[in-house]
């Protein structure tokens, strides 16, 4: 699994914009948008990958993924969802 796969990615319909809007709030502000939900998700995943690569190449630490809690025991249902 890639580092970027650990981060929450959201694709939702925007009534205001009349398109799907993708965001990855743990990694960056803004995101991407388009008419095709699958294409927006694919683009969002690519942006997340590039953001992780950029942070690492600059020697900057990666933010902790919000959906990942190291303190949960391995048998916890939540720990297997990520």
N, C-alpha and C positions, 0 to 999 in steps of 0.2 A: 504494500500500500504506500502511495506517495505521501509526503508530508502534507500537501495541499488537500488530500482527501479527508483529512481529519477535521477540516473546518466546515462550519455550517454554511450551506448554500441555499438561498431562498429565491424561488421564481414564483411570482404572483402576478395576477392580472391587475392592471391599474385602470380603473374607470376614467380617471383624470387624463391619463396619457393614451388610453385606448390601445394598449399593447401590454405584452408581458415584460416585467422588469425583474432583473436578476441582481442580487446583492450577496456579498460575503462580509457581513459586518465585523467579524473578528480580524479580518485582514486589511480591508480598505473601505473608504467611503465611496459612494457612487456605485457603479456597476455597469450593466449593459441592458439593452432592451431590444425588442423585436416582436414580430407577429407570430412566430413559431416557438412554442414553449420549449420543445426539445432543442432547437437551435440556440435559444437563449441560455439554456442550461449548459450546453456544450461550450459556448463562448465563455460563460462564467467560470467553468472548470479550467479552461485555458488561462484566463486572467489570473485565477488563484494560483495555478502552477507557476506562471511568470512572476507573480508577486513574491512567492516563496523563494524562487531562484534569485531574484533581485536582492531580497533581504539577506539571504545567505552569502551571496557574492560580495555584499557590502560589509559583511561581518556583523550584521545586526541580528539581535535575537528574534526568534519567531514568537509571536504572541501565543499564549496558551489557548487551545481550542476550548470554547465555553461548554461544549457538550461532553467533554472528556474529564472525568474525575478520577484521578489516581487513587483516591482514598476508598473507593468502593471495592468490596471484596469481589473476587473473580466469579463467584456464584450469583452475584447480583444481576437481575434481568437487565437493568439499565447499562451495566458495563459491557454487555455483549451487543448493544444496539449500535455502537460506533464502528 
